[in-house]
Amino acid sequence: MRIHVGRLIDGTGAAASADQVITVENGVIRDIRDAREAKTFADPARRCLDWSRYTVLPGLVDAHCHLFMSGTADPEVRHRQLAADFEEIRQAIAGHLARAAAHGVVAVRDGGDYGGHALRYKTEEAPAIPAGMTVRAAGRPFGRRGATGV
């Protein structure tokens, strides 16, 4: 399959490239060429998606998150989240992973939580993790209470 993109950010720090064709075979990027050059070896039988109006970039990585928390500063909500059991937390984690995947996140690194809920979710709910997403979870924190951020 080929994908004709308007702009390509390759993640190397180089400037974005305009008007590129990405060739994907068996889920692996095999070739990236300027669209003018790609037309010279075009195979009419090979499907080409027209994403020429879009910018494409590598999948995003959230290198520090807490999947069981909502991110709110509301102390009452935070207290409820910290006291919640795994069943309640499980639903929150599933929602957070689904939203992350919908926004291009392909990997998350959970920094841990008081009950080890994110690690338990990763272990017990693996089929529920969005396809292609990698989840790393630290488990329970160690050290003095309050010194780890949870």
GROMACS elastic network, one bead per residue, 0.5 to 0.9 nm:
[ bonds ]
;  ai    aj funct       b0    kb
    1    22     6  0.83189   500
    1    23     6  0.58439   500
    1    24     6  0.53011   500
    1    25     6  0.64448   500
    1    26     6  0.89312   500
    1    46     6  0.61481   500
    1    47     6  0.52862   500
    1    48     6  0.60029   500
    1    49     6  0.78095   500
    2    21     6  0.64570   500
    2    22     6  0.55206   500
    2    24     6  0.61144   500
    2    25     6  0.87537   500
    2    46     6  0.73354   500
    2    47     6  0.61693   500
    2    49     6  0.61784   500
    2    50     6  0.87872   500
    3    20     6  0.81770   500
    3    21     6  0.54716   500
    3    22     6  0.50833   500
    3    23     6  0.65090   500
    3    24     6  0.79502   500
    3    47     6  0.84550   500
    3    48     6  0.53987   500
    3    50     6  0.62463   500
    3    51     6  0.65973   500
    3    52     6  0.84706   500
    4    19     6  0.70577   500
    4    20     6  0.58257   500
    4    22     6  0.64610   500
    4    23     6  0.89045   500
    4    35     6  0.71034   500
    4    48     6  0.68089   500
    4    49     6  0.60552   500
    4    50     6  0.51866   500
    4    51     6  0.54495   500
    4    52     6  0.55457   500
    5     8     6  0.67219   500
    5    18     6  0.76912   500
    5    19     6  0.57545   500
    5    20     6  0.53543   500
    5    21     6  0.61610   500
    5    22     6  0.76303   500
    5    35     6  0.85823   500
    5    49     6  0.85436   500
    5    50     6  0.68951   500
    5    53     6  0.69113   500
    5    54     6  0.60390   500
    5    55     6  0.64943   500
    5    56     6  0.67903   500
    6    17     6  0.82848   500
    6    18     6  0.55632   500
    6    20     6  0.65576   500
    6    21     6  0.88965   500
    6    50     6  0.89557   500
    6    51     6  0.65488   500
    6    53     6  0.52676   500
    6    54     6  0.52675   500
    6    55     6  0.57801   500
    6    56     6  0.79586   500
    7    16     6  0.61675   500
    7    17     6  0.54272   500
    7    19     6  0.57871   500
    7    20     6  0.67558   500
    7    52     6  0.75589   500
    7    53     6  0.81766   500
    7    54     6  0.65216   500
    7    56     6  0.63056   500
    7    57     6  0.86592   500
    8    15     6  0.88308   500
    8    16     6  0.53584   500
    8    17     6  0.51044   500
    8    18     6  0.63825   500
    8    19     6  0.78320   500
    8    20     6  0.68380   500
    8    54     6  0.86869   500
    8    55     6  0.56863   500
    8    56     6  0.50017   500
    8    57     6  0.60421   500
    9    12     6  0.80621   500
    9    13     6  0.82178   500
    9    14     6  0.77131   500
    9    15     6  0.71354   500
    9    17     6  0.66759   500
    9    55     6  0.73336   500
    9    56     6  0.61928   500
    9    58     6  0.73555   500
   10    13     6  0.75232   500
   10    14     6  0.73803   500
   10    15     6  0.85433   500
   10    16     6  0.72509   500
   10    17     6  0.83278   500
   10    56     6  0.82467   500
   10    57     6  0.59882   500
   10    58     6  0.64847   500
   11    14     6  0.74046   500
   11    57     6  0.70487   500
   11    58     6  0.64395   500
   12    15     6  0.86974   500
   13    16     6  0.86364   500
   14    17     6  0.84780   500
   16    55     6  0.88008   500
   17    20     6  0.69354   500
   17    34     6  0.83853   500
   18    34     6  0.78489   500
   18    35     6  0.87309   500
   18    55     6  0.87725   500
   19    33     6  0.88104   500
   19    34     6  0.62158   500
   19    35     6  0.55476   500
   19    36     6  0.81554   500
   19    52     6  0.68568   500
   20    32     6  0.67406   500
   20    33     6  0.56137   500
   20    36     6  0.83329   500
   20    38     6  0.82605   500
   20    52     6  0.83301   500
   21    31     6  0.80553   500
   21    32     6  0.56516   500
   21    33     6  0.53276   500
   21    34     6  0.61378   500
   21    35     6  0.52753   500
   21    36     6  0.89585   500
   21    37     6  0.89956   500
   21    38     6  0.65813   500
   21    48     6  0.87865   500
   22    29     6  0.69075   500
   22    30     6  0.77167   500
   22    31     6  0.58411   500
   22    33     6  0.66752   500
   22    34     6  0.89370   500
   22    35     6  0.89742   500
   23    28     6  0.84252   500
   23    29     6  0.58623   500
   23    30     6  0.55859   500
   23    31     6  0.50213   500
   23    32     6  0.62796   500
   23    33     6  0.84529   500
   23    48     6  0.88687   500
   24    27     6  0.59866   500
   24    28     6  0.53327   500
   24    30     6  0.55772   500
   24    31     6  0.72482   500
   25    28     6  0.53462   500
   25    29     6  0.64887   500
   25    30     6  0.64356   500
   26    29     6  0.84813   500
   29    32     6  0.77626   500
   32    35     6  0.89432   500
   32    38     6  0.86479   500
   33    36     6  0.82576   500
   33    37     6  0.65394   500
   33    38     6  0.58973   500
   34    37     6  0.53476   500
   34    38     6  0.61117   500
   34    39     6  0.87993   500
   35    39     6  0.62123   500
   35    40     6  0.89732   500
   36    39     6  0.54694   500
   36    40     6  0.71754   500
   37    40     6  0.55164   500
   37    41     6  0.74996   500
   38    41     6  0.56363   500
   38    42     6  0.61709   500
   39    43     6  0.85812   500
   42    45     6  0.88055   500
   42    46     6  0.79763   500
   43    46     6  0.54371   500
   43    47     6  0.84622   500
   44    47     6  0.75129   500
   44    48     6  0.88798   500
   49    52     6  0.86700   500
   50    53     6  0.79342   500
   51    54     6  0.54202   500
   51    55     6  0.80505   500
   51    56     6  0.86654   500
   52    55     6  0.79617   500
   57    60     6  0.84271   500
   58   104     6  0.84993   500
   59   104     6  0.55940   500
   59   105     6  0.57271   500
   59   106     6  0.54124   500
   59   107     6  0.80724   500
   60   103     6  0.85006   500
   60   104     6  0.57980   500
   60   106     6  0.57183   500
   60   107     6  0.69544   500
   60   108     6  0.88488   500
   61    64     6  0.89586   500
   61   104     6  0.86141   500
   61   105     6  0.55509   500
   61   106     6  0.59839   500
   61   108     6  0.57907   500
   61   109     6  0.80778   500
   62    65     6  0.66426   500
   62   100     6  0.86526   500
   62   105     6  0.68965   500
   62   106     6  0.83204   500
   62   107     6  0.63237   500
   62   109     6  0.62953   500
   62   110     6  0.85385   500
   63   107     6  0.79185   500
   63   108     6  0.58549   500
   63   110     6  0.75999   500
   63   111     6  0.86650   500
   64   108     6  0.71991   500
   64   109     6  0.53802   500
   64   110     6  0.58236   500
   64   111     6  0.58897   500
   65    68     6  0.89462   500
   65    69     6  0.86963   500
   65   108     6  0.71481   500
   65   109     6  0.62307   500
   65   111     6  0.58790   500
   65   112     6  0.84451   500
   66    69     6  0.57088   500
   66    70     6  0.82956   500
   66    71     6  0.84279   500
   66    93     6  0.89762   500
   66   109     6  0.82516   500
   66   110     6  0.51538   500
   66   111     6  0.57487   500
   66   112     6  0.64887   500
   66   113     6  0.70748   500
   66   118     6  0.79252   500
   67    70     6  0.77598   500
   67    89     6  0.87557   500
   67    92     6  0.75069   500
   67    93     6  0.52582   500
   67    94     6  0.86087   500
   67    96     6  0.64038   500
   67    97     6  0.76790   500
   67   108     6  0.89121   500
   67   109     6  0.89721   500
   67   110     6  0.62777   500
   67   111     6  0.84930   500
   67   112     6  0.84819   500
   67   113     6  0.86458   500
   67   117     6  0.86889   500
   67   118     6  0.63795   500
   68    81     6  0.74864   500
   68    82     6  0.86137   500
   68    89     6  0.57559   500
   68    90     6  0.77518   500
   68    91     6  0.89506   500
   68    92     6  0.61025   500
   68    93     6  0.54433   500
   68    96     6  0.81920   500
   68   112     6  0.89967   500
   68   113     6  0.74985   500
   68   117     6  0.71371   500
   68   118     6  0.66584   500
   69    72     6  0.79004   500
   69    78     6  0.75244   500
   69    81     6  0.64507   500
   69    82     6  0.80376   500
   69    89     6  0.83892   500
   69    92     6  0.77158   500
   69    93     6  0.82206   500
   69   113     6  0.89513   500
   70    73     6  0.89980   500
   70    77     6  0.85841   500
   70    78     6  0.79939   500
   70    81     6  0.81037   500
   70    92     6  0.79907   500
   70    96     6  0.83826   500
   71    74     6  0.89760   500
   71    78     6  0.83919   500
   72    75     6  0.80782   500
   72    77     6  0.72645   500
   72    78     6  0.69550   500
   73    76     6  0.88362   500
   73    77     6  0.79887   500
   73    78     6  0.71755   500
   74    77     6  0.54590   500
   74    78     6  0.62227   500
   74    79     6  0.86986   500
   75    78     6  0.50178   500
   75    79     6  0.60387   500
   75    80     6  0.86494   500
   76    79     6  0.51350   500
   76    80     6  0.63498   500
   76    81     6  0.87253   500
   77    80     6  0.51335   500
   77    81     6  0.62308   500
   77    82     6  0.86614   500
   78    81     6  0.50605   500
   78    82     6  0.61317   500
   78    83     6  0.86131   500
   79    82     6  0.51423   500
   79    83     6  0.62040   500
   79    84     6  0.85958   500
   80    83     6  0.51580   500
   80    84     6  0.59728   500
   81    84     6  0.51738   500
   81    85     6  0.86195   500
   81    88     6  0.86789   500
   81    89     6  0.76123   500
   82    85     6  0.86580   500
   82   113     6  0.86920   500
   82   114     6  0.76658   500
   82   115     6  0.86928   500
   82   150     6  0.84104   500
   84    87     6  0.81004   500
   84    88     6  0.61563   500
   84    89     6  0.64469   500
   85    88     6  0.56752   500
   85    89     6  0.62726   500
   85    90     6  0.85813   500
   85   115     6  0.85903   500
   85   117     6  0.87277   500
   86    90     6  0.56624   500
   86    91     6  0.86357   500
   86   115     6  0.82366   500
   86   117     6  0.62870   500
   86   120     6  0.86458   500
   86   121     6  0.85854   500
   87    90     6  0.51176   500
   87    91     6  0.67817   500
   88    91     6  0.56127   500
   88    92     6  0.67925   500
   89    92     6  0.50610   500
   89    93     6  0.61634   500
   89    94     6  0.86214   500
   89   117     6  0.71218   500
   89   118     6  0.85516   500
   89   121     6  0.89802   500
   90    93     6  0.52068   500
   90    94     6  0.62273   500
   90    95     6  0.86938   500
   90   117     6  0.75834   500
   90   118     6  0.81658   500
   90   121     6  0.65767   500
   90   125     6  0.86637   500
   91    94     6  0.51747   500
   91    95     6  0.62803   500
   91    96     6  0.86950   500
   92    95     6  0.51527   500
   92    96     6  0.61662   500
   92    97     6  0.86692   500
   93    96     6  0.50743   500
   93    97     6  0.61462   500
   93    98     6  0.85488   500
   93   117     6  0.87852   500
   93   118     6  0.72693   500
   93   121     6  0.77349   500
   94    97     6  0.52746   500
   94    98     6  0.61639   500
   94    99     6  0.86880   500
   94   121     6  0.86790   500
   94   128     6  0.73487   500
   94   129     6  0.73268   500
   94   130     6  0.88787   500
   95    98     6  0.51274   500
   95    99     6  0.61807   500
   95   100     6  0.85503   500
   96    99     6  0.52428   500
   96   100     6  0.61276   500
   96   101     6  0.86485   500
   97   100     6  0.50525   500
   97   101     6  0.61286   500
   97   102     6  0.85678   500
   97   105     6  0.87367   500
   97   108     6  0.84752   500
   97   129     6  0.70350   500
   97   130     6  0.70655   500
   97   133     6  0.86586   500
   98   101     6  0.51933   500
   98   102     6  0.61822   500
   98   103     6  0.87970   500
   98   129     6  0.79431   500
   98   130     6  0.65240   500
   99   102     6  0.50369   500
   99   103     6  0.64351   500
   99   105     6  0.87289   500
  100   103     6  0.52413   500
  100   104     6  0.66384   500
  100   105     6  0.52162   500
  100   106     6  0.79016   500
  100   107     6  0.88479   500
  100   108     6  0.86118   500
  101   104     6  0.52981   500
  101   106     6  0.62894   500
  101   107     6  0.85544   500
  101   130     6  0.67831   500
  101   131     6  0.87933   500
  101   133     6  0.73049   500
  102   105     6  0.73531   500
  105   108     6  0.74325   500
  105   133     6  0.76156   500
  106   130     6  0.88924   500
  106   132     6  0.66582   500
  106   134     6  0.63171   500
  106   135     6  0.86884   500
  107   132     6  0.85085   500
  107   133     6  0.53151   500
  107   135     6  0.57721   500
  107   136     6  0.78983   500
  108   133     6  0.78737   500
  108   134     6  0.63865   500
  108   135     6  0.50865   500
  108   136     6  0.62555   500
  108   137     6  0.83259   500
  109   112     6  0.88938   500
  109   134     6  0.84481   500
  109   135     6  0.60585   500
  109   137     6  0.59040   500
  109   138     6  0.79383   500
  110   113     6  0.84123   500
  110   118     6  0.70301   500
  110   119     6  0.83544   500
  110   135     6  0.75072   500
  110   136     6  0.60470   500
  110   138     6  0.62654   500
  110   139     6  0.83051   500
  111   118     6  0.89372   500
  111   136     6  0.86413   500
  111   137     6  0.65106   500
  111   138     6  0.56504   500
  111   139     6  0.77204   500
  111   140     6  0.88985   500
  111   141     6  0.82737   500
  112   115     6  0.84443   500
  112   116     6  0.64045   500
  112   117     6  0.80359   500
  112   118     6  0.68720   500
  112   119     6  0.76881   500
  112   137     6  0.62688   500
  112   140     6  0.54539   500
  112   141     6  0.59081   500
  112   150     6  0.84908   500
  113   116     6  0.52649   500
  113   117     6  0.65747   500
  113   118     6  0.71478   500
  113   119     6  0.87940   500
  113   138     6  0.80769   500
  113   139     6  0.63131   500
  113   140     6  0.53081   500
  113   141     6  0.63012   500
  113   150     6  0.65154   500
  114   117     6  0.77754   500
  114   139     6  0.80107   500
  114   140     6  0.53351   500
  114   141     6  0.63809   500
  114   150     6  0.64315   500
  115   118     6  0.83740   500
  115   120     6  0.89141   500
  115   139     6  0.76249   500
  115   140     6  0.59977   500
  115   141     6  0.87682   500
  116   119     6  0.55342   500
  116   120     6  0.62176   500
  116   121     6  0.86988   500
  116   137     6  0.85478   500
  116   138     6  0.78011   500
  116   141     6  0.80390   500
  117   121     6  0.59938   500
  117   122     6  0.85647   500
  117   139     6  0.71073   500
  117   140     6  0.81559   500
  118   122     6  0.61799   500
  118   123     6  0.86311   500
  118   136     6  0.88276   500
  118   137     6  0.60385   500
  118   138     6  0.79408   500
  118   139     6  0.66392   500
  119   122     6  0.50839   500
  119   123     6  0.62310   500
  119   124     6  0.85986   500
  119   135     6  0.89791   500
  119   136     6  0.78493   500
  119   138     6  0.65342   500
  119   139     6  0.50341   500
  119   140     6  0.83067   500
  120   123     6  0.50905   500
  120   124     6  0.58874   500
  120   125     6  0.78390   500
  120   137     6  0.87561   500
  120   139     6  0.77668   500
  121   124     6  0.52591   500
  121   125     6  0.51173   500
  121   126     6  0.71738   500
  121   129     6  0.89885   500
  122   125     6  0.56349   500
  122   126     6  0.53238   500
  122   127     6  0.89851   500
  122   128     6  0.88651   500
  122   129     6  0.76472   500
  122   135     6  0.69495   500
  122   136     6  0.79676   500
  122   137     6  0.73803   500
  123   126     6  0.58834   500
  124   127     6  0.84133   500
  125   128     6  0.54184   500
  125   129     6  0.69700   500
  126   129     6  0.54200   500
  126   130     6  0.88614   500
  127   130     6  0.78729   500
  127   131     6  0.84037   500
  128   131     6  0.83778   500
  129   132     6  0.84189   500
  129   133     6  0.68308   500
  129   134     6  0.82845   500
  129   135     6  0.81276   500
  130   133     6  0.56426   500
  130   134     6  0.86701   500
  131   134     6  0.87333   500
  138   141     6  0.75820   500
  141   145     6  0.89167   500
  141   148     6  0.66285   500
  141   149     6  0.89379   500
  141   150     6  0.78653   500
  142   145     6  0.82212   500
  142   147     6  0.89701   500
  142   148     6  0.73351   500
  143   146     6  0.85254   500
  143   147     6  0.67260   500
  143   148     6  0.67870   500
  144   147     6  0.53164   500
  144   148     6  0.71090   500
  145   148     6  0.68210   500
  145   149     6  0.82558   500
  145   150     6  0.73638   500
  146   149     6  0.55956   500
  146   150     6  0.59201   500
  147   150     6  0.76628   500
